[in-house]
Amino acid sequence: MLIRNFFVATLVAVATFVGLALSAFATDDPQVLAAVVANNDALDTTLTEKVETILRTDVGLVGSKIRVSSKSAVVTVAGTVPDEHALRRALDLASSVRGVREVRNGMEVDAQK
C-alpha cells in the first residue's frame, strides 16, 4: 500500500513538472504567446457579452445603468442600480455565467430613486 501511494505521488509530481515545462516552452514562442493572448481577449469579449445580456434582460434590474468588463475571466460590474436588492441580484446573475472566475463590484445604489 505504501509503495502504491508513493508511486501515485511520484506520477502526479512528474505530470505536474512535465506540464509546467510544456507551458514554459509554449510561451517562449512569440506566435504561440500572441495566439494565447488573442484567444483570451476573444473569451473575455464573449464573457462580457453574456453577462451584459443576462443583466439587461432581467426584470429585477429595470432602471439600472450597468456596465460590464472582463479581464482573464474576472468580471467587473459597474454602474448604478435602484436599490440594494438589485445590486445583489446583478452580482448573483453575473457570477452564475459559465466561465466567470470572479465578480468584482463597482456598482452604486442610486439614492435619488
C-alpha positions as CSV (number, residue, x, y, z in Angstrom):
1,M,0.0,0.0,0.0
2,L,2.8,2.4,0.9
3,I,4.6,1.6,-2.4
4,R,1.4,2.2,-4.3
5,N,0.9,5.6,-2.6
6,F,4.5,6.6,-3.3
7,F,4.1,5.6,-7.0
8,V,0.9,7.7,-7.4
9,A,2.5,10.7,-5.7
10,T,5.6,10.3,-8.0
11,L,3.4,10.0,-11.0
12,V,1.4,13.2,-10.1
13,A,4.7,15.1,-9.5
14,V,6.1,14.1,-12.8
15,A,2.9,15.0,-14.6
16,T,3.0,18.4,-12.9
17,F,6.6,19.1,-13.8
18,V,6.1,18.0,-17.4
19,G,3.0,20.3,-17.7
20,L,5.0,23.2,-16.4
21,A,7.8,22.5,-18.8
22,L,5.5,22.3,-21.7
23,S,3.7,25.6,-20.8
24,A,7.1,27.3,-20.4
25,F,8.2,26.0,-23.7
26,A,4.9,27.1,-25.4
27,T,5.1,30.7,-24.0
28,D,8.7,31.1,-25.3
29,D,7.4,31.2,-28.9
30,P,6.1,34.7,-29.7
31,Q,3.5,33.3,-32.1
32,V,2.1,31.0,-29.5
33,L,2.0,33.7,-26.9
34,A,0.2,36.1,-29.3
35,A,-2.3,33.4,-30.1
36,V,-3.0,32.8,-26.4
37,V,-3.4,36.5,-25.7
38,A,-5.8,36.8,-28.7
39,N,-7.8,33.8,-27.5
40,N,-8.1,35.3,-24.0
41,D,-9.3,38.6,-25.5
42,A,-11.9,36.8,-27.5
43,L,-13.0,34.8,-24.5
44,D,-13.3,38.0,-22.4
45,T,-15.3,39.7,-25.1
46,T,-17.7,36.7,-25.2
47,L,-17.9,36.6,-21.5
48,T,-18.7,40.3,-21.3
49,E,-21.4,40.0,-23.9
50,K,-23.0,37.0,-22.0
51,V,-23.0,38.9,-18.7
52,E,-24.4,42.1,-20.3
53,T,-27.2,40.1,-21.9
54,I,-28.3,38.3,-18.8
55,L,-28.2,41.6,-16.8
56,R,-30.1,43.6,-19.4
57,T,-32.8,41.0,-19.8
58,D,-33.5,40.6,-16.1
59,V,-36.8,42.1,-15.0
60,G,-35.4,42.8,-11.5
61,L,-32.8,45.1,-12.9
62,V,-35.1,47.5,-14.7
63,G,-33.9,51.1,-14.2
64,S,-30.3,50.0,-13.7
65,K,-27.4,51.5,-15.7
66,I,-24.8,48.7,-15.7
67,R,-21.5,48.4,-17.5
68,V,-19.6,45.1,-17.7
69,S,-16.0,44.5,-18.4
70,S,-13.8,41.4,-18.1
71,K,-10.2,40.5,-18.0
72,S,-8.9,37.0,-17.6
73,A,-12.4,35.7,-16.7
74,V,-12.7,38.3,-13.9
75,V,-15.8,40.3,-14.5
76,T,-16.3,43.8,-13.2
77,V,-19.9,45.0,-12.9
78,A,-20.1,48.8,-12.6
79,G,-22.8,51.5,-12.8
80,T,-25.9,52.4,-10.7
81,V,-28.8,50.3,-9.5
82,P,-32.1,51.5,-7.9
83,D,-31.7,49.5,-4.6
84,E,-29.6,47.0,-2.6
85,H,-31.7,44.1,-3.9
86,A,-30.9,44.9,-7.5
87,L,-27.2,45.2,-6.6
88,R,-27.1,41.7,-5.1
89,R,-29.2,40.4,-8.0
90,A,-26.8,41.7,-10.6
91,L,-23.8,40.2,-8.8
92,D,-25.5,36.8,-8.4
93,L,-26.5,36.8,-12.1
94,A,-23.0,37.7,-13.2
95,S,-21.4,35.0,-11.1
96,S,-23.8,32.4,-12.5
97,V,-22.5,32.8,-16.0
98,R,-20.4,29.9,-17.0
99,G,-16.7,30.8,-17.3
100,V,-16.7,33.6,-14.8
101,R,-13.9,33.1,-12.2
102,E,-14.6,36.1,-10.1
103,V,-17.1,39.0,-10.0
104,R,-16.0,42.5,-8.8
105,N,-18.5,45.0,-7.7
106,G,-18.2,48.6,-9.0
107,M,-21.9,49.4,-8.6
108,E,-23.5,52.0,-6.5
109,V,-27.1,52.3,-5.2
110,D,-28.8,55.4,-6.7
111,A,-30.1,57.2,-3.6
112,Q,-32.3,59.6,-5.6
113,K,-34.8,56.9,-6.7
